[in-house]
């Protein structure tokens, strides 16, 4: 067979098969060009799902008359010019094939005007001939691209298109993704002359949240945790949906790398792992996530549609995403639980009565005026108003906080806000407005009983008061003020729990990428001697002298630096090689327990005390190792 060069029009049509899959593909390429041109307003006008007409107008920098013909040629672009540019791409488009490919399968009109030109110019091209006609036109500064009769000269491709509604839904989904990637751009979407979306520029956080709500739903933005983290030049921020808004479909999953929309496998895997212990079976995470990284550390030229990227440090990126998301979700869940507990019990007045305003008209805003109030029972907060006389007439009336009934009338976000207000109450008389409509509360300076934080081992630790410096718990123990080392107690309790699980072994989790570690002969020998121990720990290791390949680790080590911890463990085993198995088990469990240290809230500290009661007898013998008396002498002397 004879080898021949393809003609330009045939090459363009082959390229169009990669670039132009459906009308939404055309919209994507053209909007990316508009964003690269610095547009702050993009108007998308669609007819019949994009098969009849796609018109996109922007107010970007425009294209000069002398370059209009070149703009419709293959491999012509203003976004890169050297090989070094390809290693650090900052634009959305860079291949220079979009307009040429689109014009080869449609009738394309390209109209543009720059600030330096007195008039606009229009280029027209259609189908296989690819001839470009240029003539003057009326147009403001910017560019308009009109694509008519898509696939008019490739009927086989046209037959594969879906219904008008389906094709437009793909376009609408695309516009939503662009709108979430660029809050500094206004997007207007019309279909068959009807305006369906008009998303104004969102410059403030409140405006951005409104745009997110318009795209993802108000329920999503009411039940999210906002994250903002920066580590070694890598910034991760956005909104993570709490479990109550996660759905069975992935229509509220939006991820961006340097402003480019992504459906990357590595990123998706890290996000799923962060949510895996929070979601019921059949549900998937909901999120709007932004990742900003040095362009030289990511390759965006690995997928024809640029939906996937390749990170130079993929392992580190995966673990960083997993850690940031896990930490954000964990703190949000713990904070909500802790604040609701405080709102339910800790700061309830002992009399059971809280004055509430007479105003019963619904309102969406809090009043700044102090209103006349009358005392009613705590049941009023649940909507069941009881007068003062009725309260006194009811025998053994014990008002209780109806947490489930109370929360059913408000969103979780309102409840968290309300809980934070309650948690700031002082023992002195305080007048404040609740975040719930029409409720102004007055709290008398009555003794506060910390009922919610009592444990079943009060005889050992007394009553918890407050967490200090995240790792210490202030205690009231028989009129003595003591400080409990939460970090040390947590390690001690976790070690005992691990020892109880030792016989059954630990469940391992596969690493996304195996970790290769080089060891000397002494540590390799220890690994060989303790093969059964590593298997019980859930650490899967393959030996390839002088290296080992770690493939699976237990959950406790999932977020740790495995390449450092495994040699440390082998060194510890080498130092303790003559110990009995029971003694070695304690040492290994103590070592594992050190991986679980965390910052504690008051509710987490109380949960730790409840765990400790399982080892009450053993803990009674070593209590003094965790508790120290607080001496106020120096502080009191300062007042003299």
C-alpha positions as CSV (number, residue, x, y, z in Angstrom):
1,X,0.0,0.0,0.0
2,X,1.2,3.5,-0.8
3,X,1.6,6.0,2.0
4,X,0.2,9.4,1.3
5,X,-0.3,12.6,3.3
6,X,-3.9,13.3,4.4
7,X,-5.5,16.4,2.8
8,X,-6.1,19.3,5.2
9,X,-9.9,18.9,5.1
10,X,-9.8,15.2,5.8
11,X,-7.3,15.7,8.6
12,X,-9.6,18.3,10.1
13,X,-12.6,16.0,10.0
14,X,-10.6,13.2,11.7
15,X,-9.6,15.8,14.4
16,X,-13.2,16.8,14.6
17,X,-14.1,13.3,15.7
18,X,-11.9,13.8,18.8
19,X,-12.9,17.4,19.6
20,X,-16.6,17.6,18.5
21,X,-18.5,14.7,20.0
22,X,-21.8,16.5,20.4
23,X,-23.1,20.2,20.7
24,X,-21.9,20.4,24.3
25,X,-18.3,19.8,23.0
26,X,-18.6,22.8,20.7
27,X,-19.9,25.0,23.6
28,X,-17.0,23.8,25.8
29,X,-14.3,24.7,23.3
30,X,-15.8,28.1,22.5
31,X,-16.3,29.1,26.2
32,X,-12.7,28.1,27.0
33,X,-11.6,30.4,24.2
34,X,-13.7,33.2,25.7
35,X,-12.3,32.7,29.2
36,X,-8.7,32.7,27.8
37,X,-9.5,35.9,26.1
38,X,-10.3,37.6,29.4
39,X,-14.1,37.8,29.1
40,X,-16.2,38.8,32.1
41,X,-19.5,38.2,30.3
42,X,-20.4,35.2,28.2
43,X,-23.8,34.9,26.5
44,X,-24.7,31.4,25.2
45,X,-27.7,31.2,22.9
46,X,-28.8,27.7,21.9
47,X,-31.4,26.5,19.4
48,X,-32.8,23.0,19.2
49,X,-30.3,21.6,21.6
50,X,-27.4,23.0,19.6
51,X,-28.0,21.0,16.5
52,X,-29.5,24.0,14.6
53,X,-27.5,26.9,16.1
54,X,-24.9,27.7,18.8
55,X,-24.1,31.3,19.3
56,X,-21.6,32.4,22.0
57,X,-20.8,36.1,22.5
58,X,-18.1,37.5,24.9
59,X,-16.5,40.8,25.8
60,X,-12.9,39.5,25.7
61,X,-9.9,41.0,23.9
62,X,-11.0,39.9,20.4
63,X,-9.0,38.9,17.4
64,X,-7.4,41.2,14.8
65,X,-8.5,41.2,11.2
66,X,-5.1,40.0,10.0
67,X,-5.4,36.9,12.2
68,X,-9.0,35.8,11.5
69,X,-8.0,33.4,8.7
70,X,-5.2,32.0,10.8
71,X,-7.6,31.5,13.8
72,X,-9.6,29.0,11.7
73,X,-6.4,27.0,10.8
74,X,-5.2,23.9,12.5
75,X,-2.5,24.1,15.1
76,X,-2.8,27.9,15.3
77,X,-3.0,29.3,18.8
78,X,-1.9,32.4,20.8
79,X,-1.6,30.5,24.1
80,X,1.7,28.7,23.7
81,X,4.7,29.3,21.5
82,X,7.6,27.3,23.0
83,X,8.2,23.9,24.4
84,X,8.6,25.3,27.9
85,X,5.0,26.7,27.7
86,X,3.8,23.1,27.3
87,X,5.3,22.2,30.7
88,X,3.4,24.9,32.6
89,X,0.1,25.5,30.8
90,X,-2.1,28.1,32.5
91,X,-4.7,28.5,29.8
92,X,-7.8,26.3,29.2
93,X,-7.1,25.8,25.5
94,X,-3.7,25.3,23.9
95,X,-3.9,22.8,21.0
96,X,-5.2,25.2,18.4
97,X,-7.5,22.7,16.8
98,X,-11.0,23.6,18.1
99,X,-12.1,26.3,15.6
100,X,-10.7,24.3,12.6
101,X,-12.4,21.1,13.7
102,X,-15.7,22.8,14.4
103,X,-15.7,24.6,11.1
104,X,-15.0,21.4,9.2
105,X,-18.4,19.9,10.4
106,X,-20.6,23.0,10.5
107,X,-21.2,26.5,9.0
108,X,-19.1,28.7,11.3
109,X,-19.3,32.5,11.5
110,X,-16.5,34.2,13.5
111,X,-17.0,37.9,14.3
112,X,-14.5,39.9,16.4
113,X,-13.3,43.4,17.2
114,X,-10.4,44.6,19.3
115,X,-9.9,47.9,21.1
116,X,-7.4,49.0,18.5
117,X,-9.8,48.5,15.5
118,X,-12.4,51.0,14.4
119,X,-14.7,48.3,13.0
120,X,-15.4,44.6,13.5
121,X,-14.6,41.9,10.9
122,X,-16.3,38.6,10.2
123,X,-14.9,35.3,8.9
124,X,-17.1,32.6,7.5
125,X,-16.2,29.0,6.8
126,X,-18.2,25.9,6.2
127,X,-17.7,22.2,5.6
128,X,-15.0,20.4,3.7
129,X,-14.0,23.2,1.5
130,X,-12.7,25.2,4.4
131,X,-12.6,28.4,2.4
132,X,-12.6,31.5,4.7
133,X,-14.5,34.6,3.6
134,X,-13.8,37.9,5.5
135,X,-16.0,41.0,5.4
136,X,-16.7,43.9,7.7
137,X,-19.4,43.7,10.4
138,X,-21.0,45.5,13.3
139,X,-19.9,44.2,16.7
140,X,-18.7,45.6,20.0
141,X,-15.3,44.8,21.5
142,X,-15.2,41.1,21.9
143,X,-16.0,38.0,19.9
144,X,-19.1,36.2,18.7
145,X,-19.0,32.7,17.3
146,X,-22.0,31.3,15.5
147,X,-22.1,27.5,14.7
148,X,-25.0,26.5,12.4
149,X,-26.2,23.1,11.2
150,X,-23.7,21.0,13.2
151,X,-22.8,17.8,11.3
152,X,-24.6,18.9,8.2
153,X,-22.0,17.3,6.1
154,X,-21.5,14.1,8.2
155,X,-25.0,12.6,8.5
156,X,-23.6,9.4,10.1
157,X,-22.4,11.5,13.1
158,X,-25.7,13.4,13.2
159,X,-27.7,10.2,13.5
160,X,-25.9,9.4,16.8
161,X,-27.2,12.6,18.5
162,X,-29.9,12.3,21.1
163,X,-33.1,14.2,21.5
164,X,-33.1,18.0,21.7
165,X,-33.8,17.9,25.4
166,X,-31.0,15.5,26.1
167,X,-28.4,17.5,24.1
168,X,-29.4,20.7,25.8
169,X,-29.2,19.1,29.3
170,X,-25.5,18.3,28.4
171,X,-25.0,21.9,27.6
172,X,-26.7,23.1,30.7
173,X,-24.6,20.8,32.9
174,X,-21.5,22.2,31.2
175,X,-22.5,25.8,31.9
176,X,-23.0,24.9,35.6
177,X,-19.5,23.6,35.7
178,X,-18.1,26.7,34.1
179,X,-20.1,28.9,36.4
180,X,-18.7,27.3,39.5
181,X,-15.1,27.5,38.1
182,X,-15.2,31.3,37.5
183,X,-17.2,33.4,39.9
184,X,-15.7,36.5,38.3
185,X,-17.6,35.9,35.0
186,X,-21.2,36.5,34.2
187,X,-22.9,33.6,32.4
188,X,-26.2,33.9,30.5
189,X,-27.8,30.8,28.9
190,X,-30.7,30.9,26.5
191,X,-32.5,28.1,24.8
192,X,-35.0,28.6,21.9
193,X,-35.1,32.4,22.8
194,X,-35.9,31.7,26.5
195,X,-33.5,32.7,29.2
196,X,-32.8,29.8,31.6
197,X,-29.8,31.0,33.5
198,X,-28.5,34.5,34.4
199,X,-25.6,34.1,36.8
200,X,-24.1,37.5,37.7
201,X,-20.6,38.1,38.8
202,X,-20.1,36.8,42.4
203,X,-17.3,38.8,44.2
204,X,-18.2,38.2,47.8
205,X,-18.5,35.0,49.8
206,X,-22.3,35.5,50.2
207,X,-22.7,36.0,46.4
208,X,-20.6,32.9,45.7
209,X,-22.7,30.8,48.0
210,X,-25.8,32.1,46.2
211,X,-24.4,31.0,42.9
212,X,-23.5,27.6,44.4
213,X,-27.1,27.3,45.7
214,X,-28.5,28.2,42.3
215,X,-26.6,25.4,40.8
216,X,-26.4,22.7,43.5
217,X,-29.6,23.6,45.4
218,X,-30.2,25.5,48.6
219,X,-30.2,22.3,50.7
220,X,-26.6,21.7,49.6
221,X,-25.3,25.1,50.7
222,X,-27.2,24.9,54.0
223,X,-25.5,21.6,54.8
224,X,-21.9,22.1,53.9
225,X,-18.6,22.6,55.5
226,X,-16.3,25.2,53.9
227,X,-12.6,24.2,53.7
228,X,-9.5,26.3,52.9
229,X,-6.1,24.7,53.3
230,X,-2.7,25.5,51.9
231,X,0.3,23.1,52.1
232,X,3.6,23.4,50.2
233,X,2.1,25.7,47.6
234,X,-0.9,23.5,47.0
235,X,-4.2,25.1,47.9
236,X,-7.4,23.1,48.5
237,X,-10.7,24.9,49.2
238,X,-14.4,24.7,48.5
239,X,-17.5,23.2,50.0
240,X,-18.0,19.6,51.2
241,X,-21.6,18.3,51.5
242,X,-22.4,16.8,54.9
243,X,-23.8,13.2,54.8
244,X,-27.5,14.4,55.0
245,X,-27.2,16.0,51.5
246,X,-25.2,13.3,49.8
247,X,-27.2,11.6,47.1
248,X,-27.3,8.4,45.1
249,X,-26.3,10.3,41.9
250,X,-23.1,12.3,41.1
251,X,-24.8,15.4,39.8
252,X,-23.4,17.5,42.7
253,X,-19.8,16.6,42.2
254,X,-17.7,19.5,40.9
255,X,-13.9,19.4,41.0
256,X,-11.4,21.9,39.4
257,X,-7.6,21.9,39.1
258,X,-6.2,25.3,38.4
259,X,-9.7,26.4,37.2
260,X,-10.0,23.4,34.8
261,X,-13.0,21.1,35.4
262,X,-11.9,17.6,36.2
263,X,-13.1,14.0,36.4
264,X,-9.8,12.6,37.5
265,X,-9.6,9.1,38.8
266,X,-6.9,9.9,41.4
267,X,-8.9,12.8,42.8
268,X,-12.1,10.9,42.9
269,X,-10.5,8.0,44.7
270,X,-9.1,10.4,47.4
271,X,-12.5,12.0,47.9
272,X,-14.3,8.7,48.1
273,X,-11.9,7.5,50.8
274,X,-12.5,10.7,52.8
275,X,-16.2,10.0,52.8
276,X,-16.2,6.2,53.1
277,X,-16.9,6.0,56.8
278,X,-19.6,8.7,56.7
279,X,-22.0,7.6,53.9
280,X,-24.5,4.8,53.8
281,X,-24.3,2.2,51.1
282,X,-25.5,3.6,47.7
283,X,-24.7,7.2,48.5
284,X,-22.0,9.3,46.8
285,X,-20.3,12.5,48.1
286,X,-21.5,15.9,47.1
287,X,-18.9,18.6,46.9
288,X,-17.5,21.7,45.1
289,X,-13.7,21.4,45.3
290,X,-10.9,23.6,44.0
291,X,-7.3,22.6,43.8
292,X,-4.6,25.1,42.9
293,X,-1.1,23.8,42.2
294,X,2.0,25.0,40.4
295,X,1.3,24.5,36.7
296,X,4.7,22.9,36.2
297,X,3.7,20.1,38.7
298,X,0.7,18.9,36.6
299,X,0.4,17.7,33.0
300,X,-3.0,18.6,31.5
301,X,-2.1,17.2,28.0
302,X,-3.0,13.6,28.8
303,X,-6.7,13.4,27.7
304,X,-8.3,14.5,24.4
305,X,-11.1,16.3,26.3
306,X,-8.7,17.4,29.1
307,X,-10.9,15.8,31.7
308,X,-7.9,14.1,33.4
309,X,-4.5,15.3,34.5
310,X,-1.3,13.7,35.6
311,X,0.4,15.0,38.8
312,X,4.2,14.8,39.1
313,X,3.7,13.8,42.8
314,X,0.5,11.9,42.5
315,X,0.9,10.0,45.8
316,X,1.4,13.2,47.8
317,X,-1.5,14.9,46.1
318,X,-3.8,12.0,46.8
319,X,-3.0,11.7,50.4
320,X,-3.2,15.5,50.9
321,X,-6.7,15.7,49.4
322,X,-7.7,12.7,51.6
323,X,-6.3,14.2,54.7
324,X,-7.7,17.7,54.2
325,X,-11.2,16.5,53.4
326,X,-11.2,13.9,56.2
327,X,-10.1,16.5,58.7
328,X,-12.7,19.1,57.5
329,X,-15.6,16.6,57.6
330,X,-14.5,15.2,61.0
331,X,-14.2,18.6,62.6
332,X,-17.6,19.7,61.2
333,X,-19.3,16.5,62.5
334,X,-17.7,16.7,65.9
335,X,-18.4,20.5,66.2
336,X,-22.1,20.0,65.3
337,X,-22.5,17.1,67.8
338,X,-20.7,19.1,70.5
339,X,-22.6,22.3,70.0
340,X,-25.9,20.5,70.0
341,X,-25.0,18.7,73.2
342,X,-24.2,22.0,74.8
343,X,-27.4,23.6,73.5
344,X,-29.5,20.7,74.7
345,X,-28.2,20.4,78.3
346,X,-25.2,22.2,79.5
347,X,-26.5,25.8,79.6
348,X,-30.2,25.1,80.4
349,X,-31.2,27.2,83.5
350,X,-32.0,25.0,86.5
351,X,-35.5,26.6,86.9
352,X,-36.5,25.3,83.5
353,X,-38.0,28.6,82.5
354,X,-36.7,31.0,79.9
355,X,-38.5,34.3,79.0
356,X,-39.4,34.5,75.4
357,X,-40.8,37.4,73.4
358,X,-44.5,38.0,72.9
359,X,-44.0,38.4,69.2
360,X,-45.3,35.3,67.4
361,X,-45.3,36.6,63.9
362,X,-42.9,34.7,61.6
363,X,-39.8,36.6,60.6
364,X,-36.7,35.7,58.6
365,X,-34.4,38.3,60.3
366,X,-33.4,38.8,63.9
367,X,-34.7,42.0,65.5
368,X,-32.2,44.3,67.1
369,X,-34.8,45.7,69.6
370,X,-35.3,44.4,73.1
371,X,-38.9,43.2,73.4
372,X,-41.1,42.7,76.4
373,X,-41.0,39.1,77.5
374,X,-42.9,36.7,79.7
375,X,-41.6,33.5,81.4
376,X,-42.7,30.3,79.8
377,X,-41.5,26.7,80.1
378,X,-38.8,25.1,78.1
379,X,-41.4,23.4,76.0
380,X,-42.1,26.6,74.2
381,X,-39.0,26.1,72.2
382,X,-40.6,23.1,70.6
383,X,-43.7,25.0,69.6
384,X,-45.9,23.7,72.5
385,X,-46.5,26.9,74.4
386,X,-47.5,26.5,78.1
387,X,-48.5,29.5,80.2
388,X,-47.0,30.2,83.6
389,X,-50.1,29.3,85.4
390,X,-50.4,26.0,83.6
391,X,-46.8,25.2,84.5
392,X,-47.4,25.7,88.2
393,X,-50.6,23.7,88.1
394,X,-48.9,20.7,86.5
395,X,-47.6,18.2,89.2
396,X,-44.0,17.2,88.9
397,X,-43.5,19.3,85.8
398,X,-40.0,18.6,84.5
399,X,-39.4,20.7,81.3
400,X,-37.1,19.0,78.9
401,X,-35.4,20.0,75.7
402,X,-37.1,18.2,72.8
403,X,-34.1,18.1,70.5
404,X,-35.6,16.0,67.7
405,X,-38.8,18.0,67.5
406,X,-36.9,21.3,67.8
407,X,-34.5,20.5,65.0
408,X,-37.2,19.3,62.6
409,X,-38.4,22.9,62.0
410,X,-34.9,24.2,61.1
411,X,-32.1,23.4,58.8
412,X,-29.0,21.8,60.2
413,X,-27.1,25.0,59.4
414,X,-29.5,27.0,61.5
415,X,-29.2,24.5,64.3
416,X,-25.4,24.7,64.3
417,X,-25.6,28.5,64.3
418,X,-28.0,28.4,67.2
419,X,-25.8,26.0,69.1
420,X,-22.8,28.3,68.8
421,X,-24.9,31.1,70.3
422,X,-25.8,28.9,73.3
423,X,-22.2,27.9,73.8
424,X,-21.2,31.5,74.3
425,X,-23.5,32.1,77.3
426,X,-22.0,33.4,80.5
427,X,-23.0,32.6,84.1
428,X,-24.0,36.3,84.6
429,X,-27.2,37.7,83.3
430,X,-27.1,37.8,79.5
431,X,-29.6,39.1,77.0
432,X,-29.3,37.9,73.4
433,X,-31.3,37.0,70.4
434,X,-31.4,33.5,69.1
435,X,-30.8,32.7,65.5
436,X,-34.3,31.3,65.3
437,X,-37.0,33.8,64.4
438,X,-39.0,35.6,67.1
439,X,-37.0,34.3,70.1
440,X,-35.2,36.6,72.5
441,X,-33.9,34.9,75.6
442,X,-32.9,36.2,79.1
443,X,-30.8,33.9,81.2
444,X,-30.5,34.5,85.0
445,X,-27.3,33.9,86.8
446,X,-28.3,30.5,88.1
447,X,-25.8,27.7,88.8
448,X,-25.0,25.8,85.7
449,X,-24.9,22.0,86.0
450,X,-22.8,20.2,83.4
451,X,-25.1,17.3,83.2
452,X,-24.2,16.5,79.6
453,X,-20.6,15.8,80.5
454,X,-21.0,13.6,83.5
455,X,-19.6,10.1,83.2
456,X,-19.9,6.9,85.0
457,X,-16.5,7.3,86.5
458,X,-17.1,10.6,88.4
459,X,-15.6,9.0,91.5
460,X,-12.3,8.9,89.7
461,X,-12.2,12.0,87.6
462,X,-15.0,14.2,88.8
463,X,-16.8,16.6,86.5
464,X,-15.3,17.9,83.3
465,X,-15.4,21.7,82.9
466,X,-13.6,22.7,79.7
467,X,-10.9,21.6,77.3
468,X,-7.7,23.7,77.6
469,X,-5.1,24.0,74.8
470,X,-6.9,21.2,72.9
471,X,-5.0,18.4,74.8
472,X,-6.0,19.0,78.4
473,X,-9.3,18.7,80.3
474,X,-10.1,20.8,83.3
475,X,-11.8,18.8,86.1
476,X,-13.7,19.6,89.2
477,X,-12.9,16.6,91.5
478,X,-14.3,16.9,95.0
479,X,-13.7,20.7,95.1
480,X,-10.2,20.2,93.7
481,X,-9.4,21.6,90.3
482,X,-7.3,19.2,88.2
483,X,-5.9,19.0,84.7
484,X,-6.2,15.7,82.7
485,X,-3.7,15.0,79.9
486,X,-6.1,13.9,77.2
487,X,-3.3,13.1,74.7
488,X,-1.7,10.7,77.2
489,X,-4.9,9.1,78.3
490,X,-6.1,8.7,74.7
491,X,-2.9,6.8,73.9
492,X,-3.4,4.6,77.0
493,X,-7.0,3.8,76.3
494,X,-6.4,3.2,72.6
495,X,-3.5,0.8,73.4
496,X,-5.8,-1.2,75.7
497,X,-8.5,-1.4,73.0
498,X,-5.9,-2.5,70.4
499,X,-4.6,-5.2,72.8
500,X,-8.2,-6.6,73.1
501,X,-8.3,-6.7,69.3
502,X,-4.9,-8.2,68.9
503,X,-6.0,-11.8,68.7
504,X,-8.5,-11.1,65.9
505,X,-6.0,-9.1,63.8
506,X,-6.5,-5.7,62.1
507,X,-8.3,-5.0,58.9
508,X,-6.0,-3.6,56.3
509,X,-6.7,-1.1,53.5
510,X,-4.9,-1.0,50.1
511,X,-2.7,1.9,49.3
512,X,-3.5,3.7,46.1
513,X,0.2,3.4,45.1
514,X,2.5,0.8,46.7
515,X,5.3,2.3,48.8
516,X,8.9,1.1,48.1
517,X,11.3,1.1,51.0
518,X,15.0,0.2,51.0
519,X,16.2,-1.7,54.1
520,X,19.5,-3.1,55.3
521,X,20.0,-6.8,56.0
522,X,19.4,-6.5,59.7
523,X,15.9,-5.0,59.3
524,X,15.1,-7.5,56.5
525,X,15.9,-10.3,58.8
526,X,13.6,-8.8,61.5
527,X,10.9,-8.6,58.9
528,X,11.4,-12.3,58.0
529,X,11.2,-13.3,61.7
530,X,8.1,-11.2,62.4
531,X,6.1,-12.1,59.3
532,X,3.2,-13.3,61.3
533,X,3.1,-10.1,63.4
534,X,2.9,-7.9,60.3
535,X,0.2,-10.1,58.9
536,X,-1.8,-9.6,62.2
537,X,-1.2,-5.9,62.0
538,X,-2.7,-5.8,58.5
539,X,0.5,-4.7,56.8
540,X,0.9,-6.5,53.4
541,X,4.6,-6.5,52.4
542,X,6.3,-8.0,49.4
543,X,10.1,-8.5,49.7
544,X,12.3,-7.7,46.8
545,X,15.8,-7.4,48.3
546,X,17.1,-5.0,49.2
547,X,13.7,-3.3,49.0
548,X,10.2,-4.1,50.4
549,X,6.9,-3.1,48.7
550,X,4.2,-2.1,51.2
551,X,0.8,-2.6,49.6
552,X,-1.7,-2.5,52.5
553,X,-1.8,-1.0,55.9
554,X,-4.3,-0.8,58.8
555,X,-6.6,2.2,59.0
556,X,-4.5,3.7,61.9
557,X,-1.5,4.0,59.5
558,X,-3.5,5.1,56.4
559,X,-2.6,8.8,56.8
560,X,0.9,8.3,58.1
561,X,4.3,8.3,56.4
562,X,4.6,4.6,55.8
563,X,8.1,4.8,54.4
564,X,9.3,6.2,57.7
565,X,7.1,4.2,60.1
566,X,7.8,0.7,58.9
567,X,11.6,1.0,59.4
568,X,11.0,2.5,62.8
569,X,8.8,-0.5,63.7
570,X,11.5,-2.9,62.5
571,X,14.1,-1.1,64.6
572,X,11.8,-1.3,67.7
573,X,11.4,-5.1,67.0
574,X,15.1,-5.5,66.7
575,X,15.6,-3.8,70.1
576,X,13.0,-5.9,71.8
577,X,13.6,-9.3,70.1
578,X,14.0,-11.2,73.3
579,X,10.7,-10.2,74.9
580,X,7.8,-12.6,75.3
581,X,4.9,-12.2,72.9
582,X,2.6,-10.7,75.5
583,X,5.2,-8.0,76.3
584,X,5.8,-7.3,72.7
585,X,2.1,-7.0,72.0
586,X,1.9,-4.2,74.6
587,X,4.8,-2.3,73.0
588,X,3.4,-2.6,69.5
589,X,-0.1,-1.5,70.6
590,X,1.4,1.5,72.5
591,X,3.3,2.4,69.3
592,X,0.1,2.1,67.2
593,X,-1.9,4.1,69.7
594,X,0.4,7.1,69.2
595,X,-0.9,7.4,65.7
596,X,-4.4,8.3,67.0
597,X,-3.6,11.5,68.8
598,X,-5.9,14.3,67.9
599,X,-7.2,17.7,69.0
600,X,-10.1,17.2,71.5
601,X,-13.4,19.0,72.0
602,X,-15.4,18.8,75.2
603,X,-17.7,16.1,73.8
604,X,-14.7,14.1,72.5
605,X,-13.1,14.4,75.9
606,X,-16.2,13.0,77.6
607,X,-16.4,10.2,75.1
608,X,-12.8,9.3,75.9
609,X,-13.7,9.2,79.7
610,X,-16.6,6.8,78.9
611,X,-14.2,4.6,76.9
612,X,-11.8,4.6,79.9
613,X,-14.4,3.2,82.2
614,X,-14.0,-0.2,80.5
615,X,-10.5,-0.3,82.1
616,X,-11.7,1.2,85.5
617,X,-9.7,-1.1,87.8
618,X,-6.5,-0.8,85.8
619,X,-6.9,2.9,85.4
620,X,-7.4,3.4,89.2
621,X,-3.9,2.1,89.8
622,X,-2.2,4.6,87.4
623,X,-4.6,7.6,87.6
624,X,-1.9,9.9,88.9
625,X,0.1,9.5,85.6
626,X,-2.6,11.4,83.7
627,X,-3.9,14.0,86.3
628,X,-2.2,16.9,88.0
629,X,-3.5,19.4,90.5
630,X,-3.9,23.0,89.4
631,X,-2.2,25.4,91.8
632,X,-3.8,28.8,91.8
633,X,-1.3,30.2,94.4
634,X,0.8,32.2,92.0
635,X,-2.3,33.6,90.2
636,X,-4.0,34.6,93.5
637,X,-0.8,36.2,94.7
638,X,-0.8,38.4,91.6
639,X,-4.1,40.0,92.8
640,X,-2.7,41.0,96.1
